[in-house]
């Protein structure tokens, strides 16, 4: 989630890291611009927790690692550092050279949508994620109603879109043919 630019200036990557290490809040770095991440809602946190639990349980004996919100991702082709809500990595973790806190090789990324970040997550962020060679699946989870948009890479420049609506729906991922009921992802989420 993105909210506001920290200061109207271009930051180097090192200036960003120096700033981020000393900050109590998370920030994204977008080609020299540092943006404060928006605060999260209870629904947002419940959804991330529920998704993590379901994924962790389904993949516990498989060669995958699952990360949430606080794990930084480096997208070198777009010169972006970001914190996806959910990230799955298959096999060996690939870190940015010289760092042990910044990953580079997710196969799946999930974002919980908010009114303020929906456009960014669906457009610019998805475009940046597609430049990651290992990236194969994108899951966009609505926090206001039980609805998920799922994109799965089928060819170099082709993505298959599937929409899931309602608590009776079951999300089907390419990862190991995994299925997750939307009722599990939205457990205890309160819709207004």
C-alpha positions as CSV (number, residue, x, y, z in Angstrom):
1,X,0.0,0.0,0.0
2,X,1.3,3.4,-0.9
3,X,0.2,6.7,0.6
4,X,2.5,9.8,0.3
5,X,5.9,10.8,-1.0
6,X,8.3,11.4,1.9
7,X,10.1,14.4,0.4
8,X,10.3,15.8,-3.1
9,X,13.8,14.7,-3.9
10,X,15.5,11.8,-5.7
11,X,17.1,9.3,-3.3
12,X,19.9,6.9,-4.1
13,X,19.3,3.3,-3.1
14,X,21.8,3.7,-0.3
15,X,20.0,6.8,1.0
16,X,16.8,4.8,0.9
17,X,18.3,2.0,3.0
18,X,19.8,4.4,5.5
19,X,16.5,6.1,5.8
20,X,14.5,2.8,6.0
21,X,16.7,1.3,8.7
22,X,16.2,4.2,11.0
23,X,12.4,4.6,10.3
24,X,9.6,3.2,12.4
25,X,7.4,3.0,9.3
26,X,7.8,1.1,6.0
27,X,8.5,2.9,2.8
28,X,8.6,1.9,-0.9
29,X,11.4,3.0,-3.2
30,X,10.2,3.7,-6.7
31,X,13.1,4.8,-9.0
32,X,14.5,7.4,-6.6
33,X,11.2,8.3,-5.0
34,X,10.5,7.2,-1.4
35,X,6.9,6.7,-0.4
36,X,5.4,6.0,3.0
37,X,3.3,2.8,3.1
38,X,-0.3,3.4,4.1
39,X,-1.5,2.1,7.5
40,X,-3.4,-1.2,7.4
41,X,-6.9,-2.0,8.6
42,X,-8.0,-4.9,10.8
43,X,-9.6,-6.6,7.7
44,X,-6.3,-6.2,5.8
45,X,-4.4,-7.8,8.7
46,X,-6.9,-10.6,9.2
47,X,-6.8,-11.5,5.5
48,X,-3.0,-11.6,5.4
49,X,-2.9,-13.8,8.5
50,X,-5.6,-16.1,7.2
51,X,-3.9,-16.4,3.8
52,X,-0.5,-17.1,5.4
53,X,-2.0,-19.8,7.6
54,X,-3.7,-21.5,4.7
55,X,-0.7,-21.3,2.5
56,X,1.7,-22.4,5.2
57,X,-0.4,-25.5,6.0
58,X,-0.8,-26.5,2.4
59,X,2.9,-26.1,1.6
60,X,4.4,-27.3,4.9
61,X,6.2,-30.3,3.3
62,X,6.9,-28.6,0.0
63,X,10.0,-26.6,-1.2
64,X,8.4,-23.2,-0.7
65,X,8.8,-20.3,1.7
66,X,6.0,-17.9,2.5
67,X,6.6,-14.3,3.5
68,X,4.2,-11.5,4.5
69,X,4.2,-7.7,4.7
70,X,7.6,-7.0,6.3
71,X,9.7,-8.8,3.7
72,X,11.3,-6.4,1.2
73,X,11.3,-7.3,-2.5
74,X,13.8,-5.8,-5.1
75,X,12.7,-5.4,-8.7
76,X,15.9,-4.5,-10.4
77,X,14.5,-3.9,-13.9
78,X,12.1,-1.2,-12.5
79,X,14.4,0.1,-9.7
80,X,11.8,-0.6,-7.1
81,X,11.8,-1.8,-3.5
82,X,8.5,-2.8,-2.1
83,X,6.8,-4.9,0.6
84,X,4.2,-7.3,-1.0
85,X,1.4,-8.4,1.4
86,X,2.2,-12.1,0.5
87,X,5.1,-13.6,-1.3
88,X,5.9,-17.2,-2.1
89,X,9.3,-18.3,-3.2
90,X,10.1,-21.8,-4.6
91,X,13.4,-23.3,-3.8
92,X,16.5,-21.3,-3.0
93,X,16.0,-17.7,-1.7
94,X,17.7,-15.2,-4.0
95,X,18.9,-12.1,-2.2
96,X,19.9,-8.8,-3.7
97,X,23.6,-8.7,-3.9
98,X,25.2,-7.5,-0.7
99,X,21.9,-7.7,1.3
100,X,20.4,-10.4,3.5
101,X,17.0,-8.6,3.9
102,X,15.8,-8.1,0.4
103,X,14.5,-11.0,-1.8
104,X,14.3,-11.1,-5.6
105,X,12.6,-14.4,-6.8
106,X,8.9,-14.7,-5.8
107,X,6.8,-17.1,-7.9
108,X,3.5,-15.8,-6.3
109,X,2.7,-12.4,-5.0
110,X,-0.6,-11.5,-3.2
111,X,-1.9,-8.0,-2.4
112,X,-4.9,-7.0,-0.3
113,X,-6.6,-4.2,-2.1
114,X,-7.8,-1.0,-0.4
115,X,-9.6,1.9,-1.9
116,X,-6.4,4.0,-2.0
117,X,-4.1,1.4,-3.5
118,X,-6.3,-0.6,-5.8
119,X,-5.4,1.2,-9.0
120,X,-1.7,1.1,-8.2
121,X,-1.7,-2.6,-7.2
122,X,-3.6,-3.6,-10.4
123,X,-1.6,-1.4,-12.9
124,X,1.9,-0.1,-12.1
125,X,2.7,-2.6,-9.4
126,X,1.5,-5.6,-11.5
127,X,3.5,-4.3,-14.5
128,X,6.7,-4.0,-12.3
129,X,6.1,-7.5,-10.8
130,X,5.8,-9.0,-14.4
131,X,9.5,-8.0,-15.0
132,X,10.6,-10.6,-12.4
133,X,11.6,-13.8,-14.2
134,X,10.4,-16.2,-11.5
135,X,6.9,-14.5,-11.1
136,X,4.1,-16.7,-12.2
137,X,0.9,-15.8,-10.2
138,X,-0.7,-12.7,-8.9
139,X,-3.5,-12.7,-6.4
140,X,-5.5,-9.6,-5.6
141,X,-7.7,-9.9,-2.5
142,X,-10.6,-7.4,-1.9
143,X,-10.9,-6.5,1.7
144,X,-14.4,-5.1,1.4
145,X,-16.2,-8.1,-0.1
146,X,-15.3,-11.8,-0.7
147,X,-13.8,-11.3,-4.1
148,X,-10.4,-12.4,-5.5
149,X,-8.7,-11.7,-8.8
150,X,-6.1,-14.3,-9.9
151,X,-3.6,-13.9,-12.7
152,X,-1.6,-16.9,-13.8
153,X,1.2,-16.7,-16.4
154,X,0.6,-19.0,-19.3
155,X,3.3,-17.8,-21.7
156,X,6.0,-15.1,-21.8
157,X,3.5,-12.3,-22.4
158,X,0.2,-14.0,-21.6
159,X,-1.7,-14.1,-18.3
160,X,-4.9,-16.0,-17.6
161,X,-7.4,-14.1,-15.5
162,X,-9.8,-15.9,-13.1
163,X,-12.3,-14.1,-10.8
164,X,-13.6,-15.7,-7.6
165,X,-16.7,-14.2,-5.8
166,X,-18.5,-15.3,-2.7
167,X,-17.5,-17.3,0.4
168,X,-18.5,-20.6,-1.3
169,X,-15.8,-20.1,-4.0
170,X,-12.5,-21.9,-4.0
171,X,-9.3,-20.2,-5.2
172,X,-7.2,-22.6,-7.3
173,X,-3.5,-21.8,-7.6
174,X,-1.0,-23.3,-10.1
175,X,1.4,-24.0,-7.2
176,X,1.1,-27.7,-6.6
177,X,-2.6,-27.5,-7.7
178,X,-3.4,-25.9,-4.3
179,X,-7.0,-24.9,-3.5
180,X,-8.0,-22.5,-0.7
181,X,-11.7,-21.8,0.1
182,X,-12.5,-18.1,0.2
183,X,-14.2,-18.8,3.5
184,X,-10.8,-19.6,5.0
185,X,-9.2,-16.4,3.6
186,X,-12.1,-14.3,4.8
187,X,-12.5,-16.0,8.2
188,X,-13.6,-13.4,10.8
189,X,-13.4,-10.5,8.3
190,X,-16.2,-8.0,8.9
191,X,-17.8,-6.6,5.8
192,X,-19.6,-3.2,6.2
